[in-house]
Amino acid sequence: MVKKSKSQKMMMLLMAVILVLSLAACGGGNAKKESVNSSNNAEQKASEPTAVPSADEPGWKSDTSPITFDWYLNFSWFPNKWGVDPTSQYVTKKTGVDINFIVPAGNENEKLNTLIASGKLPDLITLGWYEDNVKKIIEGGLVEPLNKLAEQYDPYFFKVADPDKIGWYTQPDGNLYGYPNSSSSPKDYEKYGEKYVSNQTFVVRKDIYEAIGSPDMRTPEGFVAALKAAQEKFPDINGQPLIPLGLHEFTTTGNDSLEGYIQNFLAIPREKDGKLYNRETDPEYVTWLKTLRKANEEGLLAKDIFIDKRAQMEEKIAQGRYFAMLYQRTDFAAQLGTLYQQDPNKIYIAVDGPANSKLDPPNLNGPSISGWTVTLISKDVKDKARAIKFLTYLMSEEGQKDFYLGEKGVSYNTIDGKEQFLPEAFDMMNNDRAAFDKQYGSSFTFWMMQDTNITQQWTPESVEPYKQLEDWTRGKTVSVSEFDLIDPLANSEEGIILTKIKDLRGKTLPKLLMASSEAEFDNIWADYIKKQEDFGLAKVQAFQQVKYEENKKKLGM
């Protein structure tokens, strides 16, 4: 065996090392190249839709894999959970979408402001169109433009969305960020207007009202006399004091019953000769505030009404403790059904309530183009494509049918040639709404995108005790779309003034009703009006006038 020299061994070792390093470099280079390509492909895949669905085909059908969206509802009273009932289970099975509802436990504004301050919102957000936080969210760049999401991922959106509603909610930057529920455009009024009803009612407990002679409560004198007669004849309800009059809750900014509601009942105009009218200063309105002050002086306004929130009111309505209420009928529908089951004579019925000195019929708010709520998609949404596709499905006739009728054979079927609720489901809906929501989940248990113009084709005839309340509002309902969305942004000069005025109103209304004399009322009222003027009310009114005129142009008025 020939023995190799030390130098030869060193040379061979060096060549081996060079070869290994060369191979490693080649392999590493290829691996690095593949890694970069893979990363680029992943980014490209994430930023581009795999295939843009046809504008004629619902986008949600292209992907029904499981996904869960967090959906924030700015309504602390919302009680339902997704997946408990057959309807939401059916929608999840069909679309792959599961929902985790996030509902504030207490003050809605505090919860939402915390979310806004964090700069991160849940996937979907639903709140009242009238809430200033809608503007904050949009101005803060926290939500996606729906039109751009639709163009990129689901052009079918434009097939199901109402062009008038898109135009109404399109922002100055040309983008649409939220879409409304319960919305009706002027064109909808032309088509469906005869069927429209209002939520705004004045109701009395039937048996008590009839027992005191079914008095006329349209005048201040008749109103106070009726409250007094009810209290004297029925001081207690099942061992608890009768509450002569119920109102919406007092908040930091006012009371719905004592603002727009009673002004509508008094048929106070919103504008005169093309100029917005300050309804608060109308003599008819002041007269009725003084009437309520007089009622309180006579012990006819229970302390409960100044402190109770909606939950406490619902409990007392279910007990039948109110004699009369200036209240939104849908807000006590569940309690009304319960009362009807217990005793049809102890329900609440709508009657002619406060009226102006000419006894003109009221002008009640009907559905407006702004709707009730708007739903937005967060910038932080976990899947943009699935989110806009699901929203489009909800807006479509197919989605409306699924959420209104539910699953065929479960809550509805074709009966006598018509798709309608099963008798047992319809009966439970009218008699125990809370149980119906859990057992069936249809009839818009999940109302976030409800479109009552679409669903009226399946809507059954109303039954008692709800029919009487609805029928009472027919012919008294008007569109108020042109008066929506006229308030300034909260952080603008006019917005800051308006916030001060609303806070002042919230503090002043209880004081007016609890004034010990009419003279004290007059002093409080004069101070209230002067402070509004000192705050800069004229600037707010000028801003609102411009917006009002812009709205009329938008609506072709």
C-alpha positions, 0 to 999 in steps of 0.5 A: 500500500502506497502511503500518501504524503501529508501535502497530498492529503491536505490537497484532497481535503481542501478540494472536498471542502470546496465541493461541499461548500459549492453544493451547499451554496447551490442548494441554499441558493435554490432553497432561498429562491424557492422560499422567496417565490413561495412567499411572493406567491402567498402574498399575491394569493392573499392580496388577489381573489383567486377568481372574481365571481360573476356579477350575476352569481352570488359570491358566497357560493364560491367558498362555504368553508367554515369561518367565524366572524366577530360581529359587534352590535351597539345595542345592550338589550340584544339577547340572542346568540348565534347557533342556538336556533335552527335558522342560524344553524341553517345559515351556517350550514349553508354558507359556512359562516358562524357568528360570535356576537359582541354586545356591550354589557352596559353603556353602549357609547363607552364600549364603542369608544373604547374599541375606537380608541384601540384602533381595532374593531371586530369584523362587522359592526352594526350601530344606529345610523344616527350615532355620531360614532358612525362618522368617527369610525369612517373618518378614522379609517377604521372600516373598509369601503364596501364598494371597493370590496364588492368590486374586487371580491363580489360584484353581485353586491351591486345587483342586490344593493339599492342604488338610491341607498348607495347614493344616500350613504356614499361619503364625500370621498366617493366611497360607501362604508355602511349599508342600512336595514329597514330602509325605504327610499322615496321610490319605495314609498311610491311602490309600497307606501300604502302598506307602511306603518309607524312604530310611534304610538300612544297606548293605554291599558284596554281594561282600565281605559274602558273602565274610566269611560274611554275618555278623549285624551287629545287635549291637555285637560282630558289627558290629565283628567284621564291619568287621574281617573286611572290612578284613583280607580286602579291605584294598585296593579297586583299589589304594586302601584299603578304608573299612570304614564310611561315614557322612553327612558331619560338619557344624558341627551334627552328623552325620545317621547318628549322630543320627536315623538310628542312633536309628531303627535302635535303635527308640528312641522319640521320646516316652513317655507323651505327653512328648517323649523325649531320645533322646540320653540313651538307654542303647542310643544311648550303647552304640552310640556307644561301639561306634563309638569301639571301632571307631575304636580298632581302626583301623576308622574311616577318617579320610576319614569325618570330612572328606569331603563328599557329592561325595567320598563319591559318588566313593568309593561309585562306586569301591566303596571302602566296605564298609558305610554307614549312609546314605540310599539315594537319595543314592547311587542314581546310583553304585549304577547304575554299580556294577551295570553294572560287576558286579552282585556288587559292588553295595550291598545293605541288611541288618539293621544296628545294633539295640537289645539286644532286636534289635527291628526299626528304626522308619524315617522314612517320608514326613511331611506336612512333606515334604522341601523347601518352595518360596516366591515372593519379594516381588521376583518379576518377575511375581506372576501368572505365578509363582503360575500356574506353581507351581500347574501344577507342583503339579497332576496335569498338571504332575506328569505332565509332570515325571515322564513327560516329553513323550510320544513322547520319554521315554514312550508308551502301551505295552500300554495303559499310559502308561510310560517307553520301554524305552531311557529306563527302561534309561538311568534305571536304569543311568546316571542322570546321562546320563538327566537330560541326555538325557531330564530326566524322572522328576523330574530337577527334583524341586522340587515332586514329589508321589510320591502323584500320580506312583505311578500311572505309577511302574514296578516297581522293578528291581535294584539299587534294588528290594532296598533299597526292599523292605528298608524295607517294614514298617519305615516310620513317620510322624513328622509330629507331631515336625516343625516343633517347633524355635524360631526361631533369634533367640528365647531358646530358639532361641539355646540350641538353636543353641549345643547343635547347635554343641556337638554338631557339635564333640563327636561326632567327639571321642567317636568319636576318644576314646582310651579308654572312660574318656575317652569317658565324660568327654567325654559327661558334659561334653557333657550338663552343658553342654547343661543349663547352656545351658538345654536344659530351656527348649528341651524345654518349647518343643518339647513345646508345639509337639508337642502343637499338632502333634498337634491339627493332625493330629487325633491 
